Amino acid sequence: MKAVRIHEFGDSNVLTLEETPKPQLHDGEVLIKVRAASVNPVDYKIRSGRFKKADIKLPATLGRDVAGVVEAVGGEVVGIKPGDDGYAFLSYQNGGYAEYAVAKQKEVAAQAGGGGLRPRRRRPARGHHRLAGPCSTTAGSRWASGC
């Protein structure tokens, strides 16, 4: 799989795209096929060396927030199954700037059935009021229906 990793601390030039083995699952873990990963200030600080934690070992894959589809689950995982959509807040040992990420079950929020994070065709909304969102802060307005 492809992953963006660092082998040393520094500026953005230390980020490298490389081939790495697909993560192996253990009991209580979930393998996520990453569809989106966020870039947070802590990622910049880790990469630059300003935020060093004892449990960060180089080379490292950064990225703590991911969203994607559950690919597989390890033993002892309950309530999450392959095909579920999910998002996770990963520990420092596991990074999300990759095609796949491993998370502990307690780090994952999943939605059964899948489909919510996958690109899909949508019909345009009818009427401008639907663009404002499902609920209005004004009681009794026409937007309050369905709230």
N, C-alpha and C positions, 0 to 999 in steps of 0.2 A: 504494500500500500504506500501511498505518498503521504509524507508528513513534513511540516515546516518545523525545523529543530534548531537548537543552538548547541554549539560545542564549547563556547566560551562566552563570557559576559562582554557586552559592548554595545555599539550603536546598531542601527537596523542592518548593517552589513554583515552581522554575525548570523542572521537568519538564513538558513539554507533549506531548499526543497530537496528531499532525498527519499529513496526507497527504504522502507523499514518493514520488519515482519509485522503481520497482523497480530494485534494483541491476543494473548491467550486468556481464557476465562478461568476463574476459580469460583469456589462456592460463594454464593452471596453477591455475585457480580453480574453486570448486564453489559453486553456488547452493543454499541450504538453505531449505526451507519450515519455519519455526520452529514447533515444537510446545511447547517449554519453554525458558525462559531463567532463569538463576540471577541472584540479586542478591548480590554479593560486597562485602566491605569496600572493595576498591579502587574499585568503582563509586561508593560514597558519597564516598570521598576525591576522586575526579576531579570529581564533581558539585559538591562544596563548594569546590573550588579548592585543597585541601590537597596534592593530588598532581598537579602540572602537569608534563607531558612536552611536549617540543617538537613531537612529531608529533600532538598532539591539536588539531584545528582545530574551531572552533565555526562553525555548529551541529554538534553531535555526537550520535550515538546510542550510548548506553552499553550495557554487557552483553557480557561476554567468553565466557561458557559457554552454549552452545545445544545443543539436541537437536531432531531433526526428520527430515524426509525429503528426500533429494536431489532437487531439482527439475530441475537441468541441470548440465552440466559443460562447462568451457572446453576449448579445444584443449590437447593435451599432458597431459591428466589420464588416469592409468592406474589401473585397479583399482577405480574408483568409477563407478557409473552411475546414471541417473535411476531413482527408485523404491527405492534403497537407504536403509535407516535409517542415521542417523549422528549423531555428536555432534562438536562442535568447540570448540576454545579459540581464540577470535578475536584478531587483532591489534588494537591500539588504534584503527586507522583504520576498522575495521568493527565495528558494534555489533549486539547480539542482541536488543535490546528493539524488535523489529519483526516484521512478518509474514514477511519474507525476510532472510537474511543471506548475505554472500559470505565465503568462507574460502579461504585458500590450501590446496592439496591436502595439504601437510604438517601443516596444523592440523586435519585431519579424520580421524576413525576411523569407517569405515562397515561395516555388516553387510549383505551381499548379500541380496536377496530382499524386504526390507521386512517390514512387519507387526508388528515387535516394539515399535515406539513408538506405533502407532496403537491407539486404544481398541478393545478386542475383548471379546467375551463369554467368560467363563471359567467352568468348572465348579468347584464348591467341592471342596476337598480332602477325602478320606475319612480319617478318623482324626486324632487330635490330633497324632501324631508328625510328620506332614507339615508342620505349622505351625512346627515347630522348625527347619526347614531341611533340606537334603539330606544333611548330614554331621554326625556327632557327634564331639566331642573324645574320647569314651570308646571305646576300641577294642573291637570285638566287640559293640557295641550294635546293636539292631535298626535304628537310624537310619543305620548305616554302609553299608547296602546302597545300591548305586548310586553310591558315591563312588569 
